[in-house]
Amino acid sequence: MTSTAGGGGGEPSRSASAIVANTSRGHHILRIYAYSRTTETPAGEYIKSLPFTAGGHRWCIRYYPSGDRPEAKDYISLYLYLHEDVSEAVKAQFMFRFIRDVGEQALTLGSLHSFDSYCGWGRTKFVKRQDLVASKHLRDDSFTVRCDVVVTSGLRAQEHPAEATIPAPVPMPSSDLHNHLGHLLETQLGVDVAFDVAGQTFAAHRCVLAARSSVFSAELYGVMMESDTGGVVRIDDMDARVFKALLYFIYTDLFPETAKEEGDEGQDEDVMCQHLLVAANRYNLERLKLLCEKRLCDYIDIGTVAVILALAEQHRCHELKKACLDFLRSRANVKAAVAGDGFKHLIRMSLCYGGVDCHACRLIPGCLVP
């Protein structure tokens, strides 16, 4: 019989712990309308947002249209202020971003700051005024900023798996199916159907289109397959650029880039998104339709709300319609929007449909729909 010195022949014990921070987060959306009027505000003077709650504390944002100091007069300054009395400083990180820069990527919120009662931190040079005017962020003399806040309230210890007990992870590459199918569309290898759209020809694969769209399936393997079309399918009432974007989504399941191409007269991104939503509805591409709805929610403003609301009503986009109606709950927004031509079209559309499903135009003074 073999003995072990010290009587300890078993495996050594292993344990681990970690020190982690307690965090809570939130964000606030600040919309600036009639930006050009706010630029008359002298350097060092600010316009304050309404108080809001994020991370369990009350905050407000100070908007300096001409900078928070004379040497920053060519910039817009934004500051986050604690808007409550506290006995101990609040530790928090924050970030200001234009709303159209907000994605699902991980945020880097910067340094941890200490906020005392009615004390603030911010960005003196958030954006140069002339750069804002030339950018896509300023539309109809308005822009929107989002402030993300993460509050750290303390440290605590918790159990953590010992390193020896953690199995080595199996490397798992990301799915690249969309790359392969996108390459298939780009190279046009094995294409067996062509489309004539506004004078441009697009080649594709019947089986891919049919697998992605029940409408394409019925058309390409039904009436059109049986008829003699010479291998070319004519698509009416659609812009060639919209159909190209539609094909890109069908093959990649990704929202198509709408950057202007060389020699293209171009369209505003929100207009392109509107046309793409109509195309998605036409070919029963529900995911693309929802992606368009989500994008268009960020484009709702005084100048676009009527058109987007009409689109949402016509194509049964419930969340997009709700976002438009939420925007129009403000009397100031209704008054400004009604002054434009868009609402005349919306009223005509509502009358056309008898006003049965449209509640929006009832918000309009003098609307004829009962």
Summary of the structure (lengths in Angstrom):
residues: 370
radius of gyration: 27.9
end to end distance: 98.7
largest distance: 101.7
contacts: 978
relative contact order: 0.09
helix: 36%
strand: 25%
